[in-house]
């Protein structure tokens, strides 16, 4: 099992990029990978995947004039 090299990542972020500790810890993993130039990140959302998600999670449409359907 390989763990995360936190000391190495912290050195890269704080020494290499000059981030303050709070700035480092506020980064998302995707932002950190982008800054470090890690190849093979997640591909952007394509049209086909967007349509899959839209079918799986459709927007709910309200039938009332004020936008509220009365349900909670």
C-alpha positions in Angstrom: 0.0 0.0 0.0 1.4 3.4 -1.0 0.5 6.4 1.1 0.4 10.1 0.3 3.8 11.8 0.5 2.4 14.8 2.6 5.9 16.1 3.5 6.8 16.1 -0.2 3.6 17.7 -1.2 3.8 20.4 1.5 7.4 21.2 0.5 6.3 21.5 -3.2 3.4 23.8 -2.2 4.9 25.9 0.5 8.6 26.1 -0.6 8.2 25.5 -4.3 5.1 27.6 -4.9 5.4 29.9 -1.9 1.9 29.0 -0.6 1.0 29.8 3.0 -0.1 26.7 5.0 -3.8 27.8 4.9 -3.5 28.3 1.1 -2.0 24.8 0.7 -4.7 23.1 2.8 -7.4 25.0 1.0 -6.4 23.4 -2.4 -8.5 20.6 -3.8 -6.7 17.5 -4.9 -7.4 18.5 -8.5 -5.9 21.9 -8.1 -2.8 20.5 -6.4 -2.4 18.0 -9.3 -2.8 20.8 -11.8 -0.1 22.9 -10.1 2.3 20.0 -9.9 1.7 19.2 -13.6 0.6 15.7 -12.9 -0.5 14.1 -16.1 -3.6 12.0 -16.5 -6.1 14.1 -14.6 -9.8 13.7 -15.0 -11.1 14.4 -18.5 -13.4 17.3 -18.9 -17.1 16.6 -18.9 -18.2 15.7 -22.4 -21.7 16.2 -24.0 -22.5 12.5 -23.8 -21.7 12.3 -20.1 -23.7 15.5 -19.5 -26.7 14.0 -21.2 -26.3 10.8 -19.1 -26.3 12.9 -15.9 -29.3 15.0 -17.2 -31.3 11.8 -17.7 -30.3 10.4 -14.3 -30.9 13.6 -12.4 -33.6 15.6 -14.3 -34.5 19.1 -13.2 -37.9 19.3 -11.4 -40.3 21.6 -13.0 -42.8 23.6 -10.9 -46.4 24.1 -12.2 -47.1 27.2 -10.1 -46.8 30.8 -11.0 -44.5 31.7 -8.2 -42.1 28.9 -8.8 -43.1 27.0 -5.7 -45.2 23.9 -5.9 -46.1 23.8 -2.2 -44.1 20.7 -1.3 -41.3 20.7 1.3 
